[in-house]
Amino acid sequence: MVFNDRFKNHILPDKVHILNVSFLVPSMRREFGGCAGNIAYNLKLLGEQPIPMATVGGDFQPYADWMDKNAISRKHITTVPNSYTAQAFITTDMDDNQITAFHPGAMSFAHQNKISDAKGTKIGIVSPDGRDGMVQHAQQFAEAGIPFIFDPGQGMPMFDGNDLKNFIEMATWVTVNDYEMELLQQRTGLSPHEVGERVKALIVTHGAKGSHIYAGAHRHEIPAAKPAEVKDPTGCGDAYRAGLLLGLLRDMDWETTGRIASLMGAIKIEHAGTQNHKFSRAEFDERFNKEFGFYL
């Protein structure tokens, strides 16, 4: 939702303890989202067969239809009766400030899903979810010997330093943005290089400045791909992670994997919403060559 004014014009600093405001939002857009759905959507565009695992509410049918339309598996999407699907209500003002209300709903029951139910899984990613679900799924990946990415994202506040160290010990790779890296470092006392030494690689994104991939003692500098226009950054991180997963699935080097991820983020930012961009694999390969000077 967009508020065609500025929050600061309607919030009195000396009255925040009795805050009672209402914002008229003439325009509203409803989008499908969530880390599992976004990552799966982008992986599907890249030609893979993603298996999203999540818990949803009784209101999920429109999203289910969307997944079916895009041939994304719903085999491990579990419906929790008498719950709403997790959703965020975001109001943005003319200065791009945002006020968000997030209702986790069925997401709080994520631990009801078991990694062992997804037979034949080659690689996984633990992204923001219910706290118990994130902890148990990481443990289940580790116990099954399935390599996985730990992607704490917006779930970072749920974990203290010891929790995060445990995730790092179990994970094969870790990916965060630059702000999340600061939090990770504060809570664990581990520098990016130290985290990178505990896993096969630490990937840190820096928005328009590109990304850094710490693998062993080396830091790969990955340039940002250039978007044709900047419309909406929401979901860029998930698109980037789909690119990482593709490179890992196909055993590509970090220089190539990082660039695939970078281009995925650029394509996403050109479109409003998290699952409204489309391309064929041939179109992606041509743009990749134009952007980075070589074919995949």
C-alpha positions in Angstrom: 0.0 0.0 0.0 1.2 3.5 -0.8 0.5 6.5 1.4 0.7 9.6 -0.8 2.3 11.8 1.9 5.0 11.5 4.5 4.5 9.7 7.8 6.5 12.5 9.6 3.7 15.0 8.7 1.2 13.0 10.7 3.2 11.6 13.6 3.9 14.0 16.4 7.3 13.1 18.0 6.1 14.2 21.5 2.9 12.1 21.2 4.3 8.7 20.1 3.4 7.2 23.5 -0.3 7.7 22.6 0.0 7.0 18.9 -3.3 6.8 17.0 -3.0 7.5 13.3 -4.7 6.5 10.2 -3.2 6.6 6.7 -5.4 6.8 3.5 -3.9 4.5 0.9 -5.7 4.9 -2.4 -3.5 2.3 -4.1 -3.0 -1.3 -2.9 -1.3 -4.2 -4.5 -1.5 -7.8 -3.4 1.4 -10.1 -4.4 2.4 -13.7 -3.8 5.6 -13.9 -1.8 7.4 -15.6 1.0 10.9 -16.9 0.8 9.9 -20.5 -0.2 7.6 -19.3 -2.9 9.9 -16.7 -4.3 13.0 -18.9 -4.4 11.0 -21.7 -6.0 9.6 -19.4 -8.6 13.0 -18.1 -9.6 14.6 -21.6 -9.7 11.7 -22.8 -11.9 12.5 -19.9 -14.3 16.1 -21.2 -14.4 15.0 -24.7 -15.4 15.2 -26.5 -12.1 12.6 -28.5 -10.2 12.3 -26.8 -6.8 10.6 -28.4 -3.8 9.2 -25.7 -1.5 8.4 -26.8 2.0 6.1 -24.7 4.1 3.0 -24.5 6.3 0.0 -22.5 5.0 -3.5 -21.6 6.2 -7.0 -22.2 4.9 -6.8 -19.1 2.7 -4.0 -20.5 0.5 -6.1 -21.6 -2.5 -5.3 -18.6 -4.8 -1.6 -19.1 -4.2 -2.0 -22.9 -4.8 -3.6 -22.1 -8.1 -0.7 -19.8 -9.0 1.9 -22.5 -8.1 0.0 -25.0 -10.3 0.0 -22.5 -13.1 3.7 -22.2 -12.9 4.3 -26.0 -12.4 5.8 -25.6 -9.0 5.4 -28.6 -6.7 3.0 -28.4 -3.7 3.8 -31.8 -2.4 5.4 -30.5 0.8 3.1 -27.5 1.4 1.1 -28.4 4.5 -2.2 -26.7 5.4 -2.8 -25.9 9.0 -6.5 -25.7 9.7 -7.9 -22.5 11.3 -4.8 -20.5 10.5 -4.1 -17.8 7.9 -1.1 -18.1 5.6 1.7 -15.8 6.8 1.3 -12.3 5.3 2.8 -8.9 5.5 0.9 -5.6 5.3 3.3 -2.9 4.1 2.6 0.8 3.9 5.2 3.0 2.1 5.2 6.8 2.2 6.7 9.3 -0.3 10.1 9.1 1.3 10.1 5.3 1.0 9.7 4.9 4.7 7.8 1.7 5.5 5.5 0.6 8.3 5.0 -3.2 8.2 2.6 -5.5 10.1 3.6 -9.1 9.8 1.3 -12.0 10.8 3.1 -15.4 10.9 0.0 -17.4 11.1 0.6 -21.0 9.9 4.3 -20.3 9.6 4.6 -20.9 13.3 3.8 -24.6 12.7 6.7 -25.0 10.2 8.3 -27.6 12.4 5.5 -30.0 11.5 7.2 -30.6 8.2 10.1 -33.0 8.1 13.1 -32.9 5.7 13.0 -36.7 5.6 9.6 -36.5 3.8 11.3 -34.9 0.8 13.0 -38.0 -0.7 15.9 -37.6 -3.1 16.7 -34.0 -2.1 20.1 -33.0 -3.4 20.5 -29.6 -1.7 18.5 -27.4 0.6 18.1 -23.9 2.0 16.8 -22.9 5.4 15.4 -19.4 5.0 13.2 -17.3 7.4 10.5 -19.4 8.9 9.0 -20.4 12.2 11.8 -20.5 14.8 11.4 -24.2 15.7 11.1 -25.0 12.0 14.4 -23.3 11.1 16.2 -25.1 14.0 14.8 -28.5 13.3 15.1 -28.4 9.6 18.8 -27.4 9.9 19.4 -30.3 12.2 17.5 -32.7 9.9 19.5 -31.6 6.9 22.8 -32.1 8.8 21.8 -35.5 10.2 20.7 -36.6 6.7 24.0 -35.4 5.2 22.2 -33.1 2.8 24.2 -29.9 2.1 22.3 -26.7 2.8 22.4 -23.0 2.8 21.6 -21.1 6.1 19.8 -17.9 5.2 18.7 -16.3 8.4 17.3 -13.1 6.8 14.5 -11.5 8.7 14.6 -14.4 11.2 17.9 -13.2 12.6 16.3 -11.5 15.7 15.0 -14.8 16.9 18.5 -16.2 17.5 21.3 -15.3 19.9 25.0 -15.8 19.3 25.1 -19.4 20.3 22.1 -20.3 18.2 23.7 -18.7 15.1 27.0 -20.5 15.8 25.1 -23.8 15.9 23.5 -23.0 12.5 26.9 -22.1 11.1 28.4 -25.4 12.3 25.6 -27.4 10.7 25.4 -25.4 7.4 27.4 -26.0 4.3 27.0 -22.4 3.1 25.8 -19.2 4.8 24.2 -16.2 2.9 23.3 -12.8 4.4 23.0 -9.2 3.2 25.5 -6.6 4.6 23.2 -5.4 7.4 22.6 -9.0 8.5 26.3 -9.6 8.4 26.8 -6.8 10.9 24.2 -8.4 13.2 25.8 -11.8 12.7 29.2 -10.5 13.6 27.9 -8.6 16.7 26.1 -11.7 18.0 28.7 -14.3 17.3 32.0 -12.3 17.4 32.9 -13.9 14.1 34.3 -11.8 11.2 33.2 -12.6 7.6 36.5 -14.5 7.0 36.0 -16.5 10.2 32.5 -17.5 9.2 33.8 -18.3 5.7 36.4 -20.6 7.3 33.7 -22.6 9.1 31.6 -23.3 6.0 32.4 -23.9 2.3 31.4 -20.3 1.6 29.9 -17.2 3.1 28.0 -15.0 0.6 27.3 -11.4 1.6 25.3 -9.2 -0.7 25.8 -5.4 -0.9 22.9 -4.3 -3.1 24.0 -2.2 -6.0 27.6 -2.6 -4.9 27.6 -6.3 -5.8 28.4 -9.1 -3.4 31.4 -10.8 -1.7 31.9 -14.6 -1.5 34.3 -15.7 1.2 35.5 -19.2 0.3 38.4 -20.5 2.3 41.0 -17.7 2.5 39.8 -16.0 -0.7 37.2 -13.3 -1.1 35.5 -13.3 -4.5 34.3 -9.8 -5.6 31.1 -10.3 -7.6 29.9 -7.2 -9.6 26.3 -6.2 -9.6 24.4 -6.7 -12.8 22.8 -3.5 -14.2 19.0 -3.4 -14.2 17.2 -1.6 -17.0 15.2 0.3 -14.3 14.7 0.0 -10.6 11.1 -0.6 -9.7 10.9 -2.7 -6.6 13.7 -4.3 -4.5 11.3 -6.6 -2.6 12.3 -10.2 -3.3 15.7 -9.5 -4.9 17.4 -11.4 -2.1 15.3 -14.5 -2.9 16.0 -14.2 -6.6 19.7 -14.0 -5.8 19.5 -17.1 -3.7 17.9 -19.0 -6.5 20.9 -18.1 -8.6 23.2 -19.4 -5.9 21.3 -22.7 -5.7 21.5 -23.2 -9.5 25.3 -22.7 -9.5 25.7 -25.1 -6.5 23.4 -27.7 -8.1 25.5 -27.6 -11.3 28.8 -27.5 -9.5 29.8 -24.1 -11.0 32.7 -22.0 -9.7 32.0 -19.1 -7.4 32.8 -16.4 -10.0 30.1 -17.8 -12.3 27.6 -18.7 -9.5 27.8 -15.2 -8.0 27.2 -13.6 -11.4 24.1 -15.8 -12.1 22.8 -14.7 -8.7 23.6 -11.1 -9.4 21.7 -11.1 -12.7 18.7 -12.8 -11.1 18.5 -9.9 -8.6 18.8 -7.3 -11.3 16.0 -8.9 -13.3 13.7 -9.0 -10.3 14.3 -5.4 -9.4 13.0 -4.3 -12.8 9.5 -5.6 -11.9 7.0 -4.7 -9.1 6.2 -7.7 -6.9 8.3 -10.8 -6.2 7.0 -13.2 -8.9 6.0 -11.1 -11.9 9.2 -11.3 -13.9 9.5 -13.9 -16.7 12.2 -15.1 -19.1 13.2 -18.2 -21.0 16.5 -19.9 -20.3 17.8 -18.8 -23.7 16.9 -15.2 -22.9 18.7 -15.4 -19.6 21.9 -16.9 -21.2 22.0 -14.1 -23.8 21.6 -11.4 -21.2 24.2 -13.1 -19.0 26.7 -13.0 -21.9 25.9 -9.3 -22.6 26.3 -8.4 -19.0 29.5 -10.4 -18.2 31.1 -11.2 -21.5 30.8 -15.0 -21.5 28.2 -17.8 -21.9 27.2 -20.2 -19.2 
